[in-house]
Amino acid sequence: MIKTDLDSYVTNEYDDNGKKQIDKYRDAEITLTIKQKSQTLLDTVFRKKQFSQYADNDFMDIAIFHNYWFNKVDKDKIELFGVISKPETDYTLAFYHYFDLTNRKLNFVEHTDDEE
């Protein structure tokens, strides 16, 4: 997996003791390549907008694609876990993918959204 920072930013505006603060966070995309015995089984890129059906537009406008991990690997499948989040908060969209090694298909199975 390779996380690449994009040229797009998410801004977080807030008041700090009467002063307006603006923080900018770089969004990212995740490139996932799965190989077995030198053969490429999956080569794809994930972007935040691909998951917009699971969260409202207001959240997606203030959130970044935080990261993506291998969660569990067994004989027949690989479980992957990703998080899109509002920076500096616990407001997240977490999701699981399962890559089936037998049919070489990536399945998006479940997601959770937690508000701060």
C-alpha positions in Angstrom: 0.0 0.0 0.0 1.2 3.5 -0.8 -0.4 6.6 0.6 0.1 9.6 -1.7 -0.7 13.1 -0.6 -2.7 15.1 -3.1 -2.7 18.7 -4.1 -6.2 19.2 -2.6 -6.7 20.4 0.9 -9.4 20.2 3.6 -9.7 23.3 5.8 -10.7 23.4 9.4 -11.8 26.8 10.6 -12.3 27.5 14.3 -12.2 30.2 16.9 -9.2 30.2 19.4 -9.7 32.8 22.1 -11.3 35.3 19.8 -8.9 34.6 16.9 -10.0 32.9 13.7 -7.7 29.9 13.0 -7.6 28.0 9.7 -5.7 24.7 9.5 -5.2 23.0 6.2 -4.8 19.3 5.8 -3.7 17.6 2.6 -6.0 14.9 1.4 -4.6 11.5 0.1 -5.3 8.6 -2.1 -4.3 5.0 -1.4 -2.7 2.7 -4.0 -3.3 -1.0 -3.2 -1.4 -3.7 -5.0 -1.7 -7.3 -4.0 0.7 -9.8 -5.5 1.1 -13.6 -5.0 4.1 -15.4 -6.5 5.0 -12.5 -8.7 1.5 -12.3 -10.1 -0.5 -9.2 -9.6 -4.0 -10.1 -8.2 -5.2 -6.5 -7.6 -3.9 -3.1 -8.5 -6.3 -0.2 -7.6 -6.4 3.3 -6.2 -8.9 4.4 -3.5 -10.0 8.0 -3.3 -12.3 9.6 -0.7 -15.0 10.4 -3.2 -15.5 6.6 -3.8 -17.0 6.4 -0.4 -19.3 9.4 -0.6 -22.4 7.2 -0.6 -21.7 6.2 3.0 -21.4 9.7 4.5 -23.1 13.1 3.8 -21.4 15.7 1.7 -20.8 18.0 4.7 -18.6 15.4 6.3 -16.8 14.5 3.1 -16.0 18.2 2.6 -14.2 18.4 5.9 -12.6 14.9 6.0 -9.4 13.5 4.7 -8.6 9.9 3.6 -6.6 9.2 6.8 -5.2 5.8 6.0 -5.7 2.2 4.9 -4.3 -1.0 6.5 -4.1 -4.8 6.2 -6.2 -5.9 9.1 -6.1 -9.7 8.8 -4.8 -12.3 6.3 -5.9 -15.9 6.1 -5.8 -18.7 3.5 -8.7 -17.5 1.5 -9.1 -13.8 2.1 -7.4 -10.6 3.1 -9.3 -8.2 5.4 -8.5 -4.5 4.8 -9.5 -1.5 7.0 -9.7 2.1 6.0 -10.5 5.4 7.7 -11.8 8.7 6.4 -11.8 11.3 9.2 -12.2 14.9 10.1 -8.7 16.0 11.2 -8.0 16.4 14.9 -11.3 14.7 15.9 -12.9 11.3 16.4 -15.4 12.0 13.7 -14.8 9.2 11.2 -16.0 6.9 8.6 -14.3 3.5 9.1 -14.8 0.7 6.5 -13.7 -2.9 5.8 -12.8 -4.4 2.5 -12.3 -8.1 1.9 -10.2 -9.4 -0.9 -11.2 -12.9 -1.8 -8.0 -14.8 -3.0 -10.0 -17.5 -4.7 -12.1 -15.4 -7.0 -9.8 -12.3 -6.9 -12.7 -9.9 -6.0 -12.6 -7.0 -3.7 -15.8 -6.7 -1.6 -16.8 -3.7 0.4 -18.8 -5.2 3.2 -19.4 -2.8 6.1 -18.8 0.6 7.5 -19.3 2.6 10.6 -19.5 6.3 11.2 -18.8 7.8 14.5 -19.4 11.4 15.4 -17.3 13.2 18.0 
